[in-house]
Amino acid sequence: NLQNRLIEFSISIIEVSEKLPKNYVGQHFSKQLIRSGTSPAFQQA
């Protein structure tokens, strides 16, 4: 099911973003990664 795969992908993206450095650059990339990585799951809902 596509919806389930997109949700699993979103969870993976969040887990990866949590491993980025907690400095300005890491947080900037983390926020962008979460926005772009979780967007498809919400658009399919």
PAZAPA-4460 file (N, C-alpha, C; in steps of 0.05 Angstrom, whole numbers, plus 32768, in hexadecimal, padded with zeros to 4 digits):
% residues 45
    n_x    n_y    n_z   ca_x   ca_y   ca_z    c_x    c_y    c_z   seq   type   mol
   8011   7FE9   8000   8000   8000   8000   8012   8019   8000     1      N     A
   800D   802B   7FEE   801D   8043   7FEB   801C   8055   8004     2      L     A
   8005   8058   800F   8002   8069   8027   8014   805F   803E     3      Q     A
   8014   8045   8042   8024   803A   8058   8042   803D   8052     4      N     A
   804A   8039   8039   8066   803D   8032   806F   805A   8035     5      R     A
   805D   806D   802F   8064   8089   8033   8067   8090   8050     6      L     A
   8056   8084   8060   8057   8089   807D   8071   807E   8089     7      I     A
   8078   8066   8080   8092   805A   8089   80AA   806A   8080     8      E     A
   80A8   8075   8067   80BE   8086   805D   80C0   809F   806E     9      F     A
   80A9   80AB   8075   80A9   80C3   8086   80B6   80BE   80A1    10      S     A
   80B0   80A7   80AD   80BC   80A0   80C6   80DA   809D   80C3    11      I     A
   80E3   8090   80AE   8100   808D   80A9   810D   80A9   80A6    12      S     A
   8100   80BB   8098   810B   80D6   8094   810E   80E4   80AF    13      I     A
   80FB   80E1   80C0   80FC   80EE   80DA   8113   80E2   80EB    14      I     A
   8116   80C8   80E9   812C   80BA   80F8   8147   80C4   80EE    15      E     A
   814A   80C7   80D4   8164   80D0   80C8   8169   80ED   80D1    16      V     A
   8154   80FE   80D1   8157   811A   80D8   8160   811D   80F5    17      S     A
   8157   810B   8106   815F   810C   8122   817D   8107   8126    18      E     A
   818A   80FA   8113   81A6   80F4   8115   81B8   810A   810B    19      K     A
   81AC   811E   80FF   81BC   8135   80F5   81C7   8145   810C    20      L     A
   81DC   8154   8108   81E7   8165   811E   81D2   8179   8128    21      P     A
   81D5   8181   8140   81C2   8194   814C   81CB   81B1   8149    22      K     A
   81DC   81B6   8136   81E5   81D2   8131   81D2   81DE   811C    23      N     A
   81D8   81F8   8114   81C6   8206   8102   81C2   81F7   80E8    24      Y     A
   81D8   81EF   80DB   81D7   81E2   80C1   81C8   81C7   80C3    25      V     A
   81CE   81B7   80D8   81C0   819E   80DB   81A3   81A1   80DF    26      G     A
   819B   81B5   80EF   817E   81BA   80F3   8171   81C4   80DA    27      Q     A
   817F   81D5   80CB   8173   81DE   80B2   816E   81C7   809F    28      H     A
   8182   81B6   809B   817E   819E   808A   8168   818C   8095    29      F     A
   8168   8189   80AF   8154   8177   80BC   8138   8181   80B6    30      S     A
   8133   819B   80B9   8118   81A5   80B4   8110   81A2   8097    31      K     A
   8123   81A7   8085   811D   81A4   8068   8118   8187   8061    32      Q     A
   8128   8175   806C   8125   8159   8067   8109   814F   8071    33      L     A
   8101   8158   8088   80E7   8150   8093   80D0   815B   8082    34      I     A
   80D3   8174   807A   80BE   8180   8069   80BB   8171   804E    35      R     A
   80D1   816C   8041   80CF   8160   8027   80CA   8141   8029    36      S     A
   80D4   8135   803E   80D0   8118   8041   80B5   810F   804B    37      G     A
   80A7   8121   8059   808D   8119   8063   8076   8124   8052    38      T     A
   807C   8136   8041   8067   8142   8030   8057   812E   8020    39      S     A
   8064   811B   8012   8054   8109   8001   8040   80F8   8011    40      P     A
   8046   80F1   802A   8033   80E1   803A   801A   80F1   803F    41      A     A
   801D   810B   8044   8005   811B   804A   7FF5   8121   8031    42      F     A
   8003   8123   801A   7FF5   8128   8001   7FE5   8110   7FF7    43      Q     A
   7FED   80F8   7FFF   7FDF   80E0   7FF7   7FC7   80DA   8008    44      Q     A
   7FC6   80E6   8020   7FB1   80DF   8033   7F95   80E8   8029    45      A     A
***
